[in-house]
Amino acid sequence: MQNSKAAAAKKQKLKGCSALCCSCRLSVSSSSEEVESSSSGRYPTISSLTHAMVQERLDKMIREREEAKNEERRRRRAERDEKTKFIVMIAMEKSSYDPREDFRESIGQMIMANRICDPKDLRRLLNYYVSMNAEEYRGVILEVFHQVCTSFFLSCKQSSSHQV
């Protein structure tokens, strides 16, 4: 019984590390082989060859794992992009006697028609209005946008709190 345990322990020692790491590897070369190989300088030792093979395999495993992570990120990004709304807006030139009221009406219609409530979509809408109109109207657009959003979303919040 002790002989079988000793034989099993000896076998385990000879196997080396199954995790392919360098800290527990079994040196295959003998001391005479290392002396001969180091003196000739032409041929690497079996140990250095196996070490290089293990390193190559480890590098490959790391690359494969990183590629899998990158693929997962791409897949998540694609899923997220599918959920994004695309809103088509057409700009038209208009002369107005009351630009503040026209912007208020237009912004309100865009929010209601496209059911915009996500902060990112609201920011895109604001950027659209700012970029499509003259610089002189930027202050008015910002004020009106704030007023419209406050009135829409504050009234929605108040009505939802009354329902609860």
C-alpha positions in Angstrom: 0.0 0.0 0.0 2.9 2.4 0.8 4.5 1.4 -2.4 1.4 2.4 -4.5 1.2 5.7 -2.6 4.9 6.4 -3.2 4.6 5.4 -6.9 1.6 7.8 -7.3 3.5 10.6 -5.6 6.5 10.0 -7.9 4.2 10.0 -11.0 2.7 13.3 -9.9 6.1 14.8 -9.4 7.2 13.7 -12.9 4.0 15.2 -14.6 4.9 18.8 -13.5 2.4 21.6 -13.5 -0.8 21.2 -15.5 -1.4 24.9 -15.6 1.3 25.6 -18.1 3.1 28.0 -15.9 6.9 28.3 -15.7 7.3 28.2 -11.9 6.5 24.5 -11.7 7.8 23.1 -15.0 9.8 19.9 -15.1 13.2 20.3 -16.5 13.8 17.7 -19.1 17.4 18.3 -19.8 20.1 16.7 -17.8 23.2 18.5 -16.5 25.5 16.7 -19.0 23.1 17.8 -21.8 23.2 21.4 -20.6 27.0 21.4 -20.5 27.2 19.9 -24.0 24.6 22.3 -25.3 26.0 25.4 -23.6 29.5 24.6 -24.8 28.3 24.1 -28.4 26.1 27.2 -28.4 24.4 26.0 -31.6 21.5 24.0 -30.2 19.1 25.2 -27.4 18.4 22.8 -24.6 15.1 20.9 -24.6 14.2 22.8 -21.5 14.5 26.1 -23.2 12.5 24.7 -26.2 9.7 23.5 -24.0 9.7 26.8 -22.1 9.3 28.7 -25.4 6.5 26.4 -26.4 4.7 27.0 -23.1 5.2 30.7 -23.4 3.8 30.7 -27.0 0.7 28.7 -25.8 0.2 31.1 -22.9 0.4 34.1 -25.2 -2.1 32.5 -27.6 -4.5 31.8 -24.7 -4.2 35.4 -23.5 -4.9 36.8 -27.1 -7.9 34.5 -27.4 -9.3 35.7 -24.1 -8.8 39.3 -25.1 -10.4 38.7 -28.5 -13.4 37.1 -26.8 -13.8 40.1 -24.4 -13.5 42.5 -27.4 -16.2 40.5 -29.3 -18.5 40.7 -26.3 -18.0 44.5 -26.1 -18.8 44.8 -29.8 -21.9 42.7 -29.4 -23.1 44.8 -26.4 -22.5 48.0 -28.3 -24.4 46.7 -31.3 -27.3 45.7 -29.0 -27.3 49.2 -27.4 -27.1 50.9 -30.8 -30.2 48.9 -32.0 -32.2 50.4 -29.1 -31.2 53.9 -30.0 -34.0 56.0 -31.6 -33.3 57.7 -34.9 -35.3 60.9 -35.3 -35.5 62.6 -38.7 -35.7 66.3 -38.5 -36.1 68.7 -41.3 -35.1 72.3 -40.9 -37.0 75.0 -42.7 -36.3 78.7 -42.9 -38.9 80.8 -41.3 -39.2 84.5 -40.6 -40.9 85.2 -37.3 -42.3 88.1 -35.3 -42.0 86.1 -32.1 -39.1 83.7 -32.3 -39.4 82.8 -28.6 -43.0 81.5 -29.1 -42.1 79.7 -32.4 -39.2 77.9 -30.7 -41.4 77.0 -27.8 -44.0 75.5 -30.1 -41.5 73.7 -32.3 -39.5 72.2 -29.4 -42.7 71.1 -27.7 -43.9 69.5 -30.8 -40.7 67.6 -31.4 -40.6 66.3 -27.8 -44.2 65.2 -28.0 -44.2 63.8 -31.5 -41.0 61.7 -31.0 -41.8 60.9 -27.3 -38.4 62.1 -26.3 -37.7 61.6 -22.6 -34.1 60.2 -22.4 -31.6 62.9 -21.4 -29.2 61.9 -24.3 -32.0 62.4 -26.8 -33.0 65.7 -25.3 -29.4 66.8 -25.5 -29.3 65.8 -29.2 -32.4 67.8 -29.8 -31.0 70.9 -28.1 -27.7 70.5 -30.0 -29.8 70.3 -33.2 -31.7 73.5 -32.5 -28.5 75.4 -31.5 -26.6 74.2 -34.6 -29.3 74.9 -37.1 -30.2 78.4 -36.0 -28.3 81.7 -36.1 -26.0 82.5 -33.2 -28.2 85.4 -32.2 -31.0 82.9 -31.2 -28.9 80.6 -29.0 -29.8 82.4 -25.8 -33.5 82.3 -26.6 -33.3 78.6 -27.6 -31.6 77.7 -24.3 -34.2 79.6 -22.3 -37.1 78.2 -24.2 -35.7 74.6 -24.1 -35.3 74.8 -20.4 -38.9 76.2 -19.9 -40.4 73.5 -22.2 -38.5 70.6 -20.6 -39.3 71.9 -17.1 -43.0 72.3 -17.8 -43.3 68.9 -19.6 -41.3 66.8 -17.2 -42.3 68.6 -14.0 -46.0 68.1 -15.0 -45.4 64.5 -15.8 -43.6 63.9 -12.5 -46.4 65.6 -10.6 -49.1 63.7 -12.4 -47.3 60.4 -11.8 -46.9 61.2 -8.1 -50.7 61.8 -7.8 -51.4 58.4 -9.4 -49.3 56.6 -6.8 
